[in-house]
């Protein structure tokens, strides 16, 4: 076998090994992102118009999230937040729309105290998606109903559903459970 043939075979083998390695790394990354973000992965693919763009966005969310100082609440603060949630629920009977606003405010306060930035709804969704991707649909649904209620376009039943949705995220944030 000539030297040039040997070099060609070695180069071809290296290229094949590199291609296999890159493919395995990309598949592992995709599997990780699908597992970590749950339904948020498919939503990102749809919103970003493709898998690669979505995966870049989700990876950027992970990097940003890793820089946050997310912390557990001490038991006393958890109890205070739980008590405040009970008060918000009690107000629902007399003021359904007001209670939904209070629930949104309380979730934002809980997020802030846990260390999540609360720089608006879209920022909150981005930051919550990393550890709470499976509960995020609750937050989106609650936010949508709240937005409609501001214009008086939400029924009492929809407002009740918003409270249930807020409660799902509230409970997860309060107890430091992650939806992964």
QUIQUIVEN-V552160 format. One record per pair of residues at least 6 apart in sequence whose C-alpha atoms are under 6 Angstrom apart, sorted by the first residue. I is the first residue (numbers start at 0). J is the second residue. D is the distance in Angstrom with one decimal. If there is no record, write none. Layout:
i = {I I}
j = {J J}
d = {D D}
//
This chain:
i = {33 35 36 37 37 39 43 44 44 47 68 69 69 70 87 90 91 106 117 130 131 131 133 137 141 141 147}
j = {40 179 132 132 133 132 53 50 53 53 114 113 114 113 98 98 98 169 123 177 177 178 178 164 161 164 153}
d = {5.6 5.6 4.9 5.8 5.8 5.7 5.1 5.2 4.9 5.4 5.5 5.6 4.6 5.2 5.7 5.9 5.2 5.9 5.8 5.6 5.7 5.0 5.6 4.5 4.3 5.5 5.6}
//
